[in-house]
């Protein structure tokens, strides 16, 4: 995967970023046990390519917040992965690492993490929140050094059309 380039996200990457979000959500989040259907995810992702929404995202990447680092992995001009980290008041938050399914397991996630790691405030813990049933992501984060905090929760912002909520857990790398 030497031809995969990691760069800061730009306004030109917005459609590719939305595609990665849509495809990875469909591949990751439907879960019979949690009651989350493919239709829930399709409903949640509708409007991803709404022109107004895309324009807001372009503006975001043109003038990114000082406390955020957002990088993308590209195979040629195609966005195949992304990672976002936030420096918040109490901790660093790894808010996103998504890799297109066909590119997973090739070291891209680790390279994305390495690209954002220098942005972290080393005096603060770094947390990530992940679906409790996303075993592949949990194993990946553990390889990076994250440890399960034992915290389990559901966030109303992830309530599906069916009423189901994505069950989440928190992992941490201590400062």
C-alpha positions as CSV (number, residue, x, y, z in Angstrom):
1,X,0.0,0.0,0.0
2,X,2.9,2.3,-0.7
3,X,0.8,4.1,-3.3
4,X,-1.7,5.2,-0.5
5,X,-1.0,8.8,0.4
6,X,-2.0,10.4,3.7
7,X,-2.8,14.1,3.5
8,X,-4.8,16.7,5.4
9,X,-8.4,16.7,4.3
10,X,-9.4,19.5,1.9
11,X,-12.6,20.9,0.5
12,X,-11.9,18.9,-2.7
13,X,-12.1,15.6,-0.6
14,X,-15.6,16.2,0.7
15,X,-17.5,13.9,-1.8
16,X,-14.9,11.1,-1.2
17,X,-15.2,11.6,2.6
18,X,-19.0,11.2,2.4
19,X,-18.6,8.1,0.3
20,X,-16.2,6.5,2.9
21,X,-18.7,7.4,5.7
22,X,-21.7,5.9,3.8
23,X,-19.9,2.7,2.7
24,X,-18.3,2.0,6.0
25,X,-21.5,2.7,8.0
26,X,-23.4,0.2,5.8
27,X,-20.6,-2.4,6.2
28,X,-20.2,-1.9,10.0
29,X,-23.3,-0.8,11.8
30,X,-26.2,-3.1,10.9
31,X,-26.5,-5.6,13.7
32,X,-29.3,-8.0,14.3
33,X,-28.6,-8.3,18.1
34,X,-28.7,-4.5,18.6
35,X,-31.8,-4.3,16.4
36,X,-30.0,-2.0,13.8
37,X,-31.0,-2.8,10.3
38,X,-29.5,-1.9,6.9
39,X,-32.6,0.3,6.4
40,X,-31.7,2.2,9.6
41,X,-28.3,2.9,8.2
42,X,-29.6,3.9,4.8
43,X,-32.1,6.2,6.4
44,X,-29.4,7.7,8.6
45,X,-27.0,8.3,5.7
46,X,-29.7,9.8,3.3
47,X,-28.9,13.4,2.5
48,X,-25.1,12.7,2.7
49,X,-24.7,14.3,-0.7
50,X,-27.2,17.1,-0.2
51,X,-25.5,20.1,-1.9
52,X,-26.0,22.4,1.1
53,X,-24.5,19.8,3.5
54,X,-21.5,19.2,1.1
55,X,-21.0,23.0,1.0
56,X,-20.9,23.2,4.8
57,X,-18.3,20.4,4.8
58,X,-16.2,22.2,2.2
59,X,-16.3,25.4,4.3
60,X,-15.3,23.3,7.4
61,X,-12.2,21.9,5.6
62,X,-11.3,25.3,4.1
63,X,-11.2,26.8,7.7
64,X,-10.8,23.8,10.0
65,X,-11.2,24.4,13.8
66,X,-7.9,24.8,15.6
67,X,-8.6,21.9,17.9
68,X,-9.2,19.4,15.1
69,X,-6.9,17.4,12.8
70,X,-8.6,15.6,9.9
71,X,-6.6,13.5,7.5
72,X,-7.5,11.3,4.5
73,X,-5.9,8.3,2.9
74,X,-6.0,8.4,-0.9
75,X,-5.4,5.8,-3.6
76,X,-4.7,8.1,-6.5
77,X,-7.4,10.7,-6.2
78,X,-9.9,8.4,-4.5
79,X,-10.4,8.9,-0.7
80,X,-10.3,5.4,0.8
81,X,-9.9,6.2,4.5
82,X,-10.2,9.1,7.0
83,X,-9.3,10.0,10.5
84,X,-10.2,12.9,12.8
85,X,-9.0,13.8,16.2
86,X,-10.2,16.6,18.5
87,X,-8.2,18.2,21.3
88,X,-10.9,18.9,23.8
89,X,-10.7,20.6,27.2
90,X,-10.4,17.4,29.3
91,X,-9.0,14.9,26.8
92,X,-8.1,14.1,23.2
93,X,-10.9,12.3,21.3
94,X,-10.2,10.1,18.3
95,X,-13.6,10.8,16.7
96,X,-13.2,8.9,13.5
97,X,-11.2,6.3,11.7
98,X,-13.0,4.8,8.7
99,X,-11.5,2.7,5.9
100,X,-13.4,1.4,2.9
101,X,-14.0,-2.3,3.5
102,X,-11.8,-3.4,0.5
103,X,-8.9,-1.4,1.9
104,X,-9.1,-2.7,5.5
105,X,-6.4,-4.8,7.0
106,X,-3.7,-3.2,4.9
107,X,-2.1,-0.9,7.5
108,X,-3.9,2.3,6.4
109,X,-5.7,2.8,9.7
110,X,-2.3,2.7,11.5
111,X,-0.8,5.2,9.1
112,X,-3.8,7.5,9.6
113,X,-3.4,7.2,13.4
114,X,0.4,8.0,13.0
115,X,-0.5,11.1,11.0
116,X,-2.8,12.5,13.7
117,X,-0.8,11.4,16.7
118,X,1.6,14.4,16.7
119,X,-1.4,16.7,17.0
120,X,-2.4,15.1,20.4
121,X,-1.9,16.9,23.7
122,X,0.4,14.4,25.4
123,X,-0.6,15.7,28.8
124,X,-4.2,14.4,28.3
125,X,-5.7,11.0,27.9
126,X,-6.9,10.0,24.4
127,X,-10.3,8.4,24.2
128,X,-12.2,6.6,21.4
129,X,-15.8,5.5,21.4
130,X,-16.8,2.4,19.4
131,X,-19.8,0.2,18.9
132,X,-19.6,-2.7,21.4
133,X,-20.2,-5.2,18.6
134,X,-17.5,-3.8,16.3
135,X,-14.9,-6.4,17.2
136,X,-12.7,-5.5,14.3
137,X,-12.4,-1.9,15.4
138,X,-11.9,-2.8,19.0
139,X,-9.1,-5.1,18.2
140,X,-7.5,-2.4,16.0
141,X,-7.7,0.2,18.8
142,X,-6.2,-2.3,21.3
143,X,-3.3,-2.8,18.9
144,X,-2.8,1.0,19.0
145,X,-2.6,0.8,22.8
146,X,-6.2,1.7,23.7
147,X,-7.6,-0.1,26.8
148,X,-11.3,-0.6,27.6
149,X,-12.4,1.8,30.4
150,X,-15.4,-0.3,31.2
151,X,-17.7,2.5,30.3
152,X,-20.8,1.5,28.3
153,X,-23.4,3.9,27.0
154,X,-25.7,4.8,24.1
155,X,-25.9,8.3,22.7
156,X,-29.3,9.7,21.5
157,X,-27.6,11.2,18.5
158,X,-27.2,7.6,17.2
159,X,-30.9,6.6,17.6
160,X,-32.0,4.9,14.4
161,X,-35.3,5.3,12.6
162,X,-36.4,2.0,14.1
163,X,-35.7,3.3,17.6
164,X,-32.6,1.2,18.2
165,X,-29.5,2.8,19.6
166,X,-25.9,1.8,18.8
167,X,-24.5,0.4,22.0
168,X,-21.1,2.0,22.6
169,X,-18.0,1.6,24.7
170,X,-15.0,3.8,25.5
171,X,-11.3,2.9,25.2
172,X,-8.5,5.1,26.4
173,X,-4.7,5.7,26.1
174,X,-3.6,7.3,29.3
175,X,-1.5,10.4,29.1
